[in-house]
Amino acid sequence: MPLVVLSGFPCSGKTQRAAELAHMLEQQGHKVAVVHDRLEGESPERMYVSSATEKIARGELKSEVNRLASTETVVIADGPNYIKGFRYELYCIARALKTPSCVIHVAASKQQCAEWNAACARYPEGLMQELFSRFECPDNRNRWDSPLFTLAPEDAMPMEAISAALFNPTNRAPTLAVQTQPLSATNFLHELDRITQDVETAILQAQSTFVPGDAIALPGGSRPVTLKRATNMPELRRLRRQFITFTKTHPVDVALIAPTFAEFIENGLA
């Protein structure tokens, strides 16, 4: 069933919007599950002050979304979801399951969020400013952020438009990166590791003469990868780890690993 991804600054009212949407969907007769980015025993400020605990929280949210998205339940992912790469991963889960998704940007201003945070004393001021700076605003030009509903604090929930997006979407064929196919080789994990390493090496070797917009040829005659900016080894290794983790649970045919990874990199570096 459909997936709704909330995104916004801390203390912007995301959880309130999630509860509001869940109530409206339940009134329409839908079963709803709200998944929060919270770790048992951890306060919000402790979760986000450490990259390790934040990573665990995102992993648990994604795992729960993946588990529930295959059921007859509308899943609402309630959290900052401020990293566009993470929103892309959630989008891929929905597309792989051929279920609709949308993003709701709870667009309270930094000043409003700071005032609301001061009233509830949830986050230290320094951490709030850091979280503001990390935020990658949803953009409806990105397919993983579309359809996008941007709600100011005073806006009513556009229930008719959201329902249309979730239950009467325009049919779109799954993109290459989310087509799930059965394993076609017994050494799939070995091939996954080898091919992604070859792609990473080819991109790194091209960096010395790279100009933004260049098409970088990849091994094996695969589609080239076109990057809008230069990159480096730590960034590529991070993307490679994310791609391998996702592909282990959403495998593609071995012949599609290189082009799928190329698309994943292009989106991750957009």
Secondary structure, DSSP 8 states (H G I E B T S, - for coil): --EEEEEE-TTSSHHHHHHHHHHHHHHTT--EEEEE---TT--HHHHHH-HHHHHHHHHHHHHHHHHHTTSSSEEEEES----HHHHHHHHHHHHHTT--EEEEEE---HHHHHHHHHHHT-S-HHHHHHHHHH-----TTSGGG-SEEEE-TT----HHHHHHHHHS-------GGG-------TTHHHHHHHHHHHHHHHHHHHGGG--TT-EE--GGG---EE-SS---HHHHHHHHHHHHHHHHHS---GGGHHHHHHHHHHHHT-
